[in-house]
Amino acid sequence: MKKVFENERMLDERESAVLNSIVYEYIATGKAVGSRSFVQKYSFSLSPATMRNIMYDLERMGYLMQPHTSAGRVPTDKGYRYYVNSLLDSYDSTFQDLEIEEKIFQRELQLDKIFESVTKMLSVISNYAGVMLSPNPDFTILKLIELIQLESNEVLVIIVTRTGMILTKKVNISVRVTQDELSEYSKFLTRELCGYSLNQIKENIFKELRDDRRTSTNKELALDIAQIALSETGDAKINIDGIENLLRLPEMVEESRLKSLLNIIEEKNILKEILEQYIETDGINILIGEEIENEKISGCSLVASSYKIGNKPVGAVGVIGPTRMDYEKVVPLVDYTGKAVTGLLTKMSK
């Protein structure tokens, strides 16, 4: 339920500047912000008493809170949201470390290794936890299919996609076939299925080939084998790296937030389900605190961006950390990474 605060109204220019500076200061130091030291540090042409009044008004409107009677103020989720929205109005989407793409993408060729490298890079640069939702295999384009005889009635099907994803499946068949026959089936399947997504193959291409009168009986067996192999291609997977970074942050080892970290580690489907909501959304998505809307993850923020193969959104990358996250650094990092992954996967799929 949305909280209603006193004096719900637009902030004036002075209040906006003060609030954004308080959030910035708290993100940088992790210490509650007092009026006297704040005025001195940020050179506001205001007396400490006037600053206290402004802080009091911001607290009544729900942007700040006072953790202890004698302490200064800290941002609430609402305060962080105001700061982030102000940041998005003016931030530079060009991330400065342009060596990232070269460091990762030119060194790694296998898709699963690329995903591991991306999450590692996000965690190292952000000092939080990097997350990545891999593409559902159904979105990838078939490059090669190979059938290998294991036993007289058992065939190993190897499917290679243009992005480097490798899928394997053992298929039992009721008739005896030789490896020479399987090699011919492999050539036929590769020739007919290459260039289509696995989803297109399952939805349309198999039917079209079966309806084609030129498809002989033995080719029907090849289609049967391929159809069984593609019936269960797996699901999108979540990669997480850098949980240890979060454990170094004092606020993340408080009891409630420590439970959140354990849930992230032990129940990866929580993050997977959250990221899946934003695959179809262009641009940066930022969820702060209660905006995540999952009681198992509290006191955290998530910055995420979808990535594509061509024009088709297929996955998401992101950073998860405390609400006291360095958004000014993380937002352009995640934005850049999403675009870089899009460029790489699109290039690999051609």
N, C-alpha and C positions, 0 to 999 in steps of 0.2 A: 504493500500500500504506500502511495506517495505521501510523504510527510508535508504538512502545511505549517509554515512558519509565519511569525509575526511580520507585518510590514512587507509582504511579498510584493516586490516591485523591481523595476529595472535599476541597476546600479548606475550612479552618476560617474563621471570620468575620474574623479578623485578616488571614490570607493573602489572602482575597477582597478586602478593603478596600485592601490594599497593591497587589495586582495591578491592580485597576481604576484606582487613582490613578496607577500607573506608566504604564499605557496612555494614560490621559487626558493626562498630562504629555508623553509622547512625541508624541502626535498634535498637541498644541499647539505644541511647540518643534522637533520633529524631531531632538532631541539625545539621545544615550544618557543614561540616568538613573543618577546615582551615589547611593550610600546617604547620604552626609553632607548634601549639598545638598537631597536629597529629604526627609529627616527635618526639616530646618529649614523648608523651604517648606510642608510639609503638616501640620506640628504633630502628628506621631505621637508618642505618649508612649513612644518607644523610643530606645535608644542607636544610633548608627551601626553598632556591631558587631552588635547584634541585627537591625537592618535588613539588614545584609549577609547574615546567616544565612538570613533569610526569602527574600531575593532568590536566594540560592544554592539553597534548596529549590525555589523556583518554576522556576529554571533546570533543575534535575535532572528536574522533572516536565514540562518541555517548554513552559512558558508564556513563558519569557524566554530570551534568548540574549545572549552577550557578544561583540560583533563584534571586539573587540581585547582583549588581555590586560589592558591598563591602563585600558580604557574601562568605562563603566557598562553597564547592561543595556537591551535594547530588546525589544519584544514579538515573539513568533513568531505565525504564523497561529493557533495554538492559543490564545495569549494574547488576540489580537484577538477570537476567537470567544467566549471566556469573557466578555470585556467587552461585546460586542454582545448576548449572551444576557441579561446583567444589565440592559443598557439596555432591552431589549424587555420585561422584566418590569415596568418602571416608567415607560416613556416616555409623554409626552403626545402623543397622535396628532393633536392640533389644531395645525395650522401657523398661525403668527401673521400672516403676510403675506396677509391675506384679500383684498387687492386684485389678487392674481394672476389670478383668474378673470375679473375685470372688465377687466384690462389686455389679456388675450389674447382671450378668447372673445367679448366684445362688440364688439371691433374687427375680428376676422377672421370671414368667413363661408364661404370656400372651405376644404374639408377639408385639402388639401395645405398651405395657408398656416397653418392651425391647427397642424398637425403640426410645421412649421418653427418656429413661435412657441413651442410647448411645449418642444422640445429646446433652443432658444435660452434660454428662461427658466430651464430646469433648469441649464444650464451657467453662466449669469450668477449665479444665486443660490448655487449650490453651489461655484463656482470649480473645478469638475472638468468632465467631459464629459457632456452630456445625450444620452440615446439614446431612441428611440421606434420601436416596431414598429407599423406601420400595420395597419388591419384588412385581412384578405383581402376583396376586393370581393364575394365570394360571400355574405358575411354581411350585406351592406347591403340596404336595402329599396328596390325600384324605385319611382320617382316619375313618371318620364316617359320615353317612347321616341319618337324622331323619326327619320323616314326622309327623306333628301334625295337627289335625283337628281344624280349627277355626270356620268355618261355614259349612253348609251342602255341599257347593260347593267351599270352600276356604281352602287351605292347606298351612301351614307354613313349609317351607323347611329349615332345619338347617344343614349346612355343616361345619364339623370340619376337619382341615388339621393337619398333623403331627407336623407342626411347631407351632400349637396353634392358628392359624388364624380361626376365626369363621365368616361364611357368612350366611346371612338369606335372604329369598325371599318368598313373598306371591304369591301363584299360584292359579288361578281360574280353576276349572275343570267343565266339563259338566255333569258328572254323580255323583250320590250319593255314598259315600263310608263311611264305619265306621272306628273308630279309630283302631279297631282290624285289619282291612284290611290294614290300613296305617302302622301299626306296622310290618306286614308281608312284606309290600313293603320295609320298612326301612331295615329289615334284608337282603332281597334280594339285594338291591342296595349296602349296605355296603359290603356284601360278594363279589359281582361282581366288584365293583369299587375301593375298598380299595387297596392302594399300587400304584395306577396310579396317574400321575399328572392331574390336571384339564384340561390341554391342551390335553393330550393324550386321556382322556375320551371323550372330545368334538370332537376330530379329528378322533378317531378310535374305541374306545371301544363301544360307543353307537351303531354304525353300526354293529359291530361284534355280539353284543347281539341280535340285531333285526334280523340278518341273521341266528341266531342259532334257529333251529326248536324246540328246547326244551323250548324256551321262550314262555310261554302261553299268552293268550289274556290279562289277568289281569296284568301280568308282563309288558306288553306293556304300560299299563297306568302308571305304576311306572316309566318306562323309559321316558314317555312323561313328567311327572311331573319333574323329575330330569333334563331333557334336557332344559326345560323352565327355571328352577332355575339357571342352569349353563350358560345360554345364555348371561347373563350380570354379570360377576363376578367382575366388577370394574377394576380400573387401578392402577398403582403404585402411591404412594403418597409421598409427600416431607415433611419431618419434619425439622424445624429450631428452634434453641434455642441459646440465647446469643446475640441478636441484641443490647441489652443494653450495652454489653461490647464494641461494636464498637462505640457507642455514647459517650463513655468516652475518645476516642482517638481524639486529636485536629484535625488531618488531615481528619478524617471522618465526621466532622461537617462543613467542607467547603461546599459551596453551591452545587457544582457539585457532590461531593461524598455523600452529604446528600440526593440528589435526587436518587442516586444509592441505598441507604439504604431503602428509601421509596418504590422503585421499587421491592426490594427483599422481603419486608414485604407484599406489596399489590399484587404483581404479582408473586406468587410462581412458576408458570409454567416456568418462565425464568430460574430459577435454575434447575428445573426438566428437562427441555430440554437439558441444558448443561451437567448435570450428566448422562443423558441417553446415551450421545455420548461415555461415557467411561466405560459403564458396561462390554463391551466385551474386554476391554484392561486390561491385567495383570499388576500388579505393581502400582507404584505411578504416578499420573498425576498432573502436576503443571502448572497452567495458571497464568501468571503475567500480570496485567494491560491490555493492548490492545490485548493480546493473547486470552482473553475471547471472543473477537469478538462479543460483544453485546453492542450496544451504550447505553443501559439502565443501564449497570453496568460498571462504569468507576472508575479508581483509586483503584481497588480491585485485590486481588489474591485469587485463589482457589486451595487448595491441596486436592486431592480426590483419593480414592482407591476403586476398585470394591470388592464385596464379593460374595460368591458362596453358593449354596447348592450342596454338592458333587463336581462335576466338572463343573456344570452349573452356569455361572455368572448370578445373578438375581437382583443385586442392587448395590448401592454405598454409601460410607460414606465420609465425608470431613469436611474441615474447610475453612470458608471464612473470609477474613480480609483485611487490607490495604496492598498495595504493600510493605510497611515497616513491613512485617510480620517476626516473629521469626521462620524462616524456619528450623533452626537447631533443634528446639523443635517440631515444628508442623509436619514435614515430618515423623519422626519415630512414632509419636503418631498416625497419620492417618494410616500409614502402619500397625502398630500393631493392631489397632482397626478393620481394614478390615479383617485381618487374624483371629482375635478372633471371629468376627461375623460369618465368614465362618465356623469355628470349631463348634460353638454353633448350627447354623441352620442345619448343616450336621448331627450333633448328634441328634437333635430333630426330624429330618425327617426319622430316621431309625426305 
